[in-house]
Amino acid sequence: MPTQPEHANDVDALQRPQRLWTKSFITMTLCNFLLFLCLQMLLSPFPTYVKDRFHPDDFIVSLVTSMFALAAIVTRFITAALMRKVHRNVLLFCGLLFAAIATAFYSYPTTIAGVLALRICFGIGFGMSSTLMPTIVSQIIPARRIGEGIGYFGLSMSLAMSFGPMIGLSMLANYGFAPLSYLGAVAAALIVPLLISTRSLPPEQKKPVARKPGEKKPGFNTKLLFPALLNFLISVTYGGLLSFLALFGKEVHLANIGLFFLFNVITILIVRPISGRIFDKRGHGAVLIPSAVFVVASLLVLSFTTTLPMLILSALLYGLGFGAIQPTLQAWMLRVSAPEQHGVANSMYFNSLDFGVAIGAMALGIIASHSSYAMIYRTASGVMVLFLVIYTIAQVVGRARRKAALPKLQEVTPE
């Protein structure tokens, strides 16, 4: 016999229609795609633009990526606090306005300091928007389909991360940086009318979650730390990939380097639904270990790439690995969190991603300034080897602890 829901929020969740593909969900997923498309179209071409116009060293070039990411991380913490006092729609539209205006003016500054200031402004706007959109969509998704819904919603980000750099590099090569920045601004600005047209968004809930007498508010979930660490490590490699791929193409005289992202998205689309089913049936180990091996192989092949077939092979391998690891880590973090902590889990997931991109861009930029762009991808492959080592050790230690605890459980279990 089914148990009765303990809280009013639980009753609402169970009574909520179980249809996932509603107008609101589709619109929010499209808006999320446009937001990340705005980001990704500029992220990879930006270092090339800065290098060609201002001629700084590679560390300064890396700051155009890392300063944006660090601003987004700080803004997410501030946004979480502001949501208790300011209506989320106001915060969301302010964030979109910041992002669109900053993007539109990217080509105007005549100094690197001006460019970095706009990158920080964009980071503020992006941090606000990327915090609020998953929070809103989590209230749209039926409670019993939260994992599936978040998976499809996150696919919009994966598609933007693959198509965006390819579009951006093509626009930069054929039309220049200014038209590219205008296109990015249009992508961000389009979100506003789409949101306004969606009248069925859930109302903002200000009431606290009801609790039993004496029940304490749940504290920080330490189970999120380990998958967040792994997400940071994979994001370090992605930061290096975005920041220096175009410059690497120039170094090895390889035209159409943006094709990397085209072939990358092919395997992401193939592997994402498959990896999700494997995770549900066999756990994260069955996905993360082979996927990390694919990423290591991809980065090593990329570091020795001098021909288009080698570039395509590297892209396909990276899509297989990154496309499986990214959603698996997010699903893992959601699985070990209570429903009321999903917002914290998503925030920690995106912050670890942005922090990894920022650190990866800066650290690998230092390596590039003292070596070559090929060397940064060999270094990035070493980061993924560290990913594998840390994860394998954690799995072995975890199994040993469970095995040691089993006799104690058998002793206290009544016959």
Secondary structure, DSSP 8 states (H G I E B T S, - for coil): -----SSHHHHHHHHS----S-HHHHHHHHHHHHHHHHHHHHHTHHHHHHHHHH---HHHHHHHHHHHHHHHHHHHHHHHHHTTTS-HHHHHHHHHHHHHHHHHTTT--SSHHHHHHHHHHHHHHHHHHHHHHHHHHHHHS-GGGHHHHHHHHHHHHHHHHHHHHHHHHHHHHHH-HHHHHHHHHHHHHTHHHHHHH-TT------S-----TT-------GGGHHHHHHHHHHHHHHHHHHHHHHHHHHHTT-S-TTHHHHHHHHHHHHHHHHHHHHHHHH-THHHHHHHHHHHHHHHHHHHT--SHHHHHHHHHHHHHHHHHHHHHHHHHHHHTS-GGGHHHHHHHHHHHHHHHHHHHHHHHHHHHHHS-HHHHHHHHHHHHHHHHHHHHHHHHHHHHHHHHHHHHHHHHS--
